[in-house]
Amino acid sequence: MFGKRCTLCGGKLDSNGICKECGLDNKKNDKNYRVNQSSCDGQPLTHVHTEETKPPVKERMQKASGNKAPGGRTQTGPSQSYRPPVYQPAPGSGQKVRKKRGCIGWISIIIVVIVVLNVIGDTVIPLIQEKIAGKTDEGYSYEESYEVDDRDPYESITKGIPETGESAEYTLTSGLYIVGVHIPEGVYQAETEDEFDVVSVHNSELNLYLYEYEGKDGENYLDDLRLYEGSQVEIDARGPVVLRTQNAQFPIENMANPLTESYTLTGTSEAGGEFLPGVYDMELKEGSGEIVVEIYDEQGELWEQRNYYLADDGYGGTGYCNLVLPEHAVVTCGEGVTISLTPSEIIKDTDYFAFYEIY
């Protein structure tokens, strides 16, 4: 190729016949290249050009849809578009490929959320419903879920009650009764009218606490009430409860109530003001609702507060016997409630505040 020139631009050629100026490969035959030639060459000077009519744009686009796209893939229609190949870094280059999160990831998240909501619906919501369920007809709410205590309440008590004694029967309405004052010591069987009539026994010295009623889950001790001297027996019932024993331990010690005057109370009243201190049987006269009793010590500090609910259709009935009201005790009746205080028939003694210190 030494000394030859490019047939296109006249530039110098390299040893392979490639033009250093325009890059034309001059090794090919001249018939492959037509320099300064026209399609009219060889035609008569009088020939006429005929212009080829181009097809409409839409037709050209349809024809183009069958062309091969870069990368050798054939397009089948205008809806498919060419996507360049995904870049992959060279091994060991340290570059990370960012991947797009697909719909599978979102579906997984949605499934997890649904499972969690189902768990909450099956566990938490029933627990909340259980807490608020079961309003009594007095308007109080209570918790229905509790554990039943199957322990023997007498297992740690070493004190005994004589097996022999006298037969005795007592019919008691709602109130507080002291064993050895109102009823004798003995082993009793209780007969209640309603399955929710309650007989409770408290004796702090013997560490004895019973809360028994017929509708109680598990075993109850209504047929085995061991009433030791000094125990408090509290009745909370719609109607009277009958206590029977075959080994009543007589005699019992009590005294007649020195009070004779009865009182009618509404609103707030104080012992030593609106009524005399003493032991009374409380009875509902008008309305229904709560009665709050506050006991104060000699320094005027609140010692104890007790709440009673009296109603014609209430579980505790319409009265409460042997209510001890020492000096400065405050009795507050609920709105629209009127009660009467009638002196109880028998009492332990006239040291009324000592009752709360002891019991």
Secondary structure, DSSP 8 states (H G I E B T S, - for coil): -TT-B-TTT--BB-TTSBBTTT--BTTS-GGG--SS--TTTTS-TT----------HHHHHHHHTTSB-TTS-B--STT-----------TTS---------HHHHHHHHHHHHHHHHHHHHHHHHHHHHHH----TTS-----------S-TTTT------S--EEEEEEE-SEEEEBTTTB-BEEEEEE-SSTT-EEEEEETTTTEEEEE-TT-SS---TT-EEE-TT-EEEEE-SS-EEEEEEEEB-----EE------EEEESEEEBTTTB-SEEEEEEEEES-EEEEEEEE-TTS-EEEEEEEEE-TTSTTTTEEEEEEE-TT-EEEE-TT-EEEEEE-SEES-S-HHHHHHH-
